């Protein structure tokens, strides 16, 4: 085991021991942030509490060209863990612990690299990524600090990811008229029938877009996650709620797509509201998105980072891209292990990431 990997695992053991589960969003300015401050000597540190468990730490040394961003919050553990999720376990060629893959392994490697070399560096640690409430990033972007590029850490197998899907979540309400189910029904009588017919039209539209492509991604990801309403089998449903989500390609006009989905309701839905939106990476319509992807590829090439395929999962790199930064996703670990019981990250992934960060800081 190399000294760089050993130092990374030492930091990872400490970081995993801090409970930063989100929810319950009970993360404060002490704990893990005290540890970061103690292990970033020579850095100017700014600690900010944005409320609701959203805390960020911005650390800068010298005049860096690139910003590294990594979130410290994790998903909750599950009953399926085979041991204490807050105690790092080393087994064969992997490190097991809550957040080890997503994405405290990257944070540990940043600390190890920063102590090994004294080059210019900028790190932004945040704690609200798992809440779909990016207060930390929004506050940072409002400052407009200049960087040539932003490298956002997520599990990408130590490959630079230049594109990923956006994400949108929607709540719909349908209104009908309660009555006895033995009667002949009109199209607008049952709220549940309206929801079901809407779903058929929406699924047909998604299938019709299967040919669309961007940067290795194909089609539109779509899911009806919940339908609730009605009273019993022999009563016409007076109300229903449907929740759906979709993950568009970069270059998709999300507002136009939302209007298309809204228009499938006949009669019009009683309510239609987008509850969350995360932009794609890169942001922008077709020509602009492609130029941004090429700019990110140039950065990856200049930093000698291997380039991986576009991914379906969403990251906060898209928020930096939307704000005008050249952004890419780059971190150790495989998304297949993220959010899983006995979550783990491979030693060779940590080693590769720590070495590349060390090289960039040098």
C-alpha angles and dihedrals in degrees: 000000000000122000089243092054091044091054091047092053091048090055092043091054089055095044094049090053091065113087105231099154114158111227114060084048092210095141116137137187094265129058110048092017091056087054092051093050091050092052100046102072115175093027128116104235129206117184118191131185110206095179133251093060093307108135126161133192120200114194123184134178122184119330106316124192096204134050122214115205125191131166120225100196120099136198116260117276120249133225088253096076110117094211142008105312091209095060113079113229124197114210124171103309101344143076115224124201143109107289094006090122100026091066128295090099088071092048090052091050091050090054092047093048094046092055093048097055132027100216126132112288142171124194129181114194115189136180110201106067094108092053098064086232106107100193094143095055093042091054092048094048090052088067094062095213113181119246130156090223143348122228110202115199117229129137103285100143089257091297127124110249113202101181141031139161126272122233134225130179123197137189119206130188126200125196126206137159121264115236146130112302093222091075123090108264131221122216093263100043101087119051090200093052089052090052093048093049089048089053092053092052092046093050091049090053092050091052090050090058095053092109096061115110142185128173095334095319119115133199133340122301110220136172136178100211103178141011118182132170148086130078110239142336097271096047127080108241112249095191140016138176125208126189121196138166137197137191112214129200120254107271093036115133097232095187091054091047091051090053089050091054091045090053093058090073111097111209094028114267116262089229136011121175135160107229098186138008130185117182123234125252114276100026125217137061123299104291095037094045092052093049090051091050090052091049090053089049090054090054092049090049092048090051092046093239120156111244119231134193125282113267137219097223123090126242138180089248084089090063090057090046092050088053091055103264124130100244138180136172118242130160147123124272138040123277087225088073096044116107091007129124111265089018112198145181125207120244092231090055092053090046093051093047095046091049093051093048090049090051093049093049090049 
